[in-house]
Amino acid sequence: MKAAANPFKIGSVEAGGSDLFLIAGPCVVESETHALKMAEAIRDAAALFDIPFIFKASYDKANRTSGNSYRGPGMEEGLRVLERVRREIGTPVLTDVHEAAQIKMASEVADVLQIPAFLSRQTDLITEAARSGRAVNIKKGQFLAPHDMKNAIDKVTSQNNHRVMVTERGASFGYNNLVVDFRGFPIMREFGYPVVFDVTHSLQRPGGMGATSGGDSQFIEYMARAGVACGVDGVFMEVHDNPSQALSDGPNSLPLERLAPLLQALRAIHYIVRDLP
């Protein structure tokens, strides 16, 4: 397998990775030009504050609200674009996998394989991702309690892969709404693996616009600052240069121009709290 582009360590001080890191990018690969543009812009914003960065985008969004919504360019084309991002922009890349059969091809490009929240209990998918040797990021299902994620972690480590992290993305709160229980961050960090806060998906309104999901992007900065204050290891955000025209998850995406000021604040908060209990 290829070595990671600009590799860095993730996790606790003891593991050698005490820096706050960023996972960010558009929800889906919209075009080759757009992916390269966004990866470069986010990389440069993160570099201003020495924040390690992983570019994220999906080659296929298999869980869109409507079957008529844009899903992405497909696996072959999407991975080709992500490989170019990795090679030319010099950043690690993360992408979703939805079926065990996708993992071999995806792992040849992606540094991190992501298990979508709706699939966070799919044992065969998780163990196959673990066997690839790539880092595995498991989104916590909207239907799971924080302590349930220990079972998902165990599925990865059972394959002798300890490169695993878990991501909070909100829990179902009635219809078309999500809520974040901030107690979940210290609970999941007790498992000994990095914890990420997916700020923008936590502000999604699933199916809230009928055939598409809505979102509350005006609260991104508040939620992100609160999550970092709780001691998360990384922050996950969907970032777009023109959210109103985004092909997926525009209403809950962070506009690109708001990224750098937010990262500056998050880095400051992280350095205040990282050595606290």
C-alpha positions in Angstrom: 0.0 0.0 0.0 1.0 3.6 -0.6 2.4 5.5 2.4 0.2 8.3 3.7 0.5 11.7 2.1 2.1 14.0 4.7 1.4 11.5 7.5 0.8 12.7 11.1 -0.1 11.1 14.4 -3.6 11.3 15.8 -4.6 10.9 19.4 -3.4 11.5 22.9 -0.1 13.0 24.0 1.0 9.5 25.0 0.5 8.3 21.4 2.5 11.2 20.0 -0.5 13.0 18.5 -1.7 15.8 20.8 -2.5 18.3 18.1 -6.1 19.0 17.2 -6.7 17.8 13.6 -9.2 18.7 10.9 -11.2 16.5 8.6 -12.9 18.7 6.0 -14.1 19.0 2.5 -17.3 19.0 0.4 -19.8 16.2 1.1 -19.4 14.6 -2.3 -16.9 14.9 -5.2 -18.7 17.4 -7.5 -16.0 17.7 -10.1 -12.2 17.2 -10.4 -11.7 21.0 -10.5 -13.8 21.7 -7.5 -12.2 18.9 -5.4 -8.7 20.2 -6.1 -9.8 23.8 -5.4 -11.4 22.9 -2.1 -8.6 20.7 -1.0 -6.0 23.4 -1.7 -8.0 26.2 0.0 -8.7 24.1 3.2 -5.1 22.9 3.3 -3.9 26.5 3.2 -6.4 27.6 5.9 -5.4 24.8 8.2 -1.7 25.5 7.6 -2.1 29.0 8.9 -2.6 27.5 12.4 -0.5 24.4 12.1 -3.6 22.2 12.1 -3.1 18.7 10.5 -5.7 18.2 7.7 -7.4 15.2 6.1 -9.4 16.0 3.0 -12.8 14.3 2.9 -15.2 13.8 0.0 -17.4 10.8 -1.0 -17.3 9.2 -4.5 -20.8 8.0 -3.8 -23.5 9.1 -1.3 -25.6 5.9 -1.1 -27.9 7.3 1.6 -29.4 10.4 0.0 -32.9 11.3 1.1 -34.3 11.0 -2.5 -33.3 8.5 -5.2 -33.2 11.4 -7.6 -30.5 13.3 -5.7 -26.9 13.5 -6.9 -24.9 10.7 -5.5 -21.4 11.5 -6.9 -19.3 10.5 -9.9 -19.1 6.9 -8.9 -16.3 4.8 -7.5 -13.8 4.6 -10.3 -14.0 8.3 -11.3 -14.3 9.5 -7.7 -11.3 7.6 -6.5 -9.3 8.9 -9.5 -10.1 12.4 -8.4 -9.2 11.7 -4.8 -5.9 10.1 -5.8 -5.1 13.3 -7.7 -6.0 15.4 -4.6 -3.7 13.2 -2.5 -0.8 13.4 -5.0 -1.0 17.1 -6.0 -2.3 18.8 -2.9 -0.3 16.5 -0.6 -3.0 15.8 2.0 -4.3 12.5 3.2 -7.8 11.7 2.0 -10.8 10.1 3.6 -13.9 8.6 1.9 -16.9 6.5 2.7 -17.3 2.8 1.9 -20.7 1.3 1.8 -20.1 -2.4 0.9 -17.3 -4.8 1.7 -16.6 -5.2 -2.0 -15.6 -1.6 -2.3 -12.9 -1.7 0.3 -10.0 -3.2 -1.8 -10.2 -0.5 -4.5 -10.9 2.3 -2.0 -8.0 1.3 0.2 -5.6 1.7 -2.7 -6.3 5.5 -2.6 -7.8 6.5 0.7 -5.7 6.9 3.9 -8.8 6.7 6.0 -11.9 4.5 5.2 -15.0 5.9 6.8 -18.0 3.8 7.9 -21.1 5.8 7.5 -23.3 6.3 10.6 -26.2 4.2 9.1 -23.7 1.3 8.7 -22.0 1.6 12.1 -23.3 -1.9 13.2 -22.4 -3.7 9.9 -19.8 -6.2 11.2 -18.7 -7.5 7.8 -18.1 -4.0 6.5 -16.2 -2.9 9.5 -14.0 -6.0 9.8 -13.2 -5.9 6.1 -12.2 -2.2 6.4 -10.0 -3.1 9.3 -8.3 -5.9 7.4 -7.3 -3.4 4.7 -4.7 -1.9 7.1 -6.0 1.6 6.5 -7.2 3.8 9.3 -10.9 3.4 10.0 -13.2 6.2 11.0 -16.6 5.0 12.3 -19.4 7.5 12.4 -21.6 6.9 15.5 -25.1 5.9 14.3 -27.9 8.4 15.1 -29.5 5.5 16.9 -26.5 4.5 19.1 -25.5 5.6 22.6 -21.9 6.7 23.1 -21.0 3.5 25.1 -22.2 1.4 22.2 -19.2 2.5 20.1 -16.9 0.3 22.2 -18.4 -2.7 20.3 -17.6 -1.0 16.9 -14.1 -0.3 18.0 -13.6 -3.9 19.1 -14.6 -5.1 15.6 -11.7 -3.2 14.2 -9.2 -4.2 16.8 -10.2 -7.8 16.5 -8.5 -7.7 13.1 -5.2 -6.5 14.7 -5.8 -3.0 13.4 -5.6 -0.3 16.1 -5.8 2.6 13.7 -9.4 3.5 14.5 -11.3 6.6 15.5 -14.9 7.3 16.2 -17.0 10.3 15.2 -20.0 11.9 16.9 -22.6 13.2 14.4 -25.7 13.7 16.5 -28.5 11.5 17.7 -32.1 11.4 16.4 -34.2 13.8 18.4 -37.8 13.4 17.2 -38.5 13.9 13.5 -36.0 15.6 11.2 -33.8 16.8 14.0 -30.6 15.8 15.8 -29.1 16.7 19.1 -25.5 16.3 20.5 -25.1 15.0 24.0 -21.7 16.4 25.0 -21.3 13.8 27.7 -20.6 11.4 24.9 -17.1 12.9 24.2 -15.5 11.9 27.5 -17.4 8.6 27.5 -16.0 7.6 24.1 -12.5 8.9 24.9 -12.4 6.5 27.8 -12.1 3.7 25.1 -8.5 4.9 24.4 -9.0 5.9 20.8 -9.3 9.3 19.1 -12.7 11.0 19.1 -13.9 13.3 16.4 -16.8 15.7 16.4 -18.7 16.0 13.1 -20.0 19.5 13.6 -21.8 20.0 10.4 -23.7 16.7 10.2 -24.8 17.3 13.8 -26.6 20.4 12.5 -28.3 18.6 9.6 -32.1 18.4 9.5 -32.4 14.8 8.0 -35.1 14.9 5.4 -36.2 18.2 6.7 -36.8 19.7 3.2 -38.9 16.8 1.9 -36.8 15.4 -0.8 -33.5 16.7 0.7 -32.1 17.4 4.1 -32.0 20.8 5.7 -29.5 22.2 8.1 -28.6 25.0 10.6 -25.2 26.2 9.5 -25.5 29.4 11.6 -24.7 27.3 14.7 -21.5 25.7 13.4 -19.1 28.0 15.2 -20.9 27.6 18.5 -21.0 23.8 18.3 -17.4 23.5 17.1 -16.1 25.6 20.0 -18.1 23.6 22.5 -16.8 20.3 21.1 -13.2 21.3 21.3 -13.7 22.6 24.8 -14.9 19.1 25.7 -11.5 17.7 24.6 -12.2 16.1 21.2 -9.1 15.0 19.2 -10.4 16.2 15.8 -13.1 18.2 14.2 -15.0 17.1 11.1 -16.7 19.7 8.9 -18.2 19.8 5.5 -16.8 23.0 3.9 -18.0 24.4 0.6 -17.2 27.6 -1.4 -20.8 28.1 -2.3 -23.1 26.1 0.0 -26.3 27.3 -1.8 -25.1 25.5 -4.9 -23.6 22.4 -3.2 -24.8 19.1 -4.7 -25.2 17.6 -1.3 -25.6 18.9 2.3 -25.3 22.5 1.4 -27.6 23.8 4.2 -25.4 22.4 6.9 -22.0 23.1 5.2 -19.6 25.7 6.5 -18.9 28.5 3.9 -15.2 28.5 3.0 -14.7 32.1 4.1 -15.7 31.3 7.7 -13.2 28.5 8.0 -9.9 30.3 8.9 -11.4 32.4 11.7 -13.0 29.3 13.2 -9.8 27.3 13.0 -8.0 30.1 14.8 -10.5 30.0 17.7 -10.5 26.2 17.8 -6.8 26.0 18.0 -6.7 28.5 20.9 -9.4 26.6 22.8 -7.6 23.3 22.2 -4.3 24.5 23.7 -6.2 25.7 26.8 -8.0 22.4 27.5 -5.7 19.7 26.1 -3.8 19.1 29.3 -6.8 19.3 31.6 -8.5 16.2 33.0 
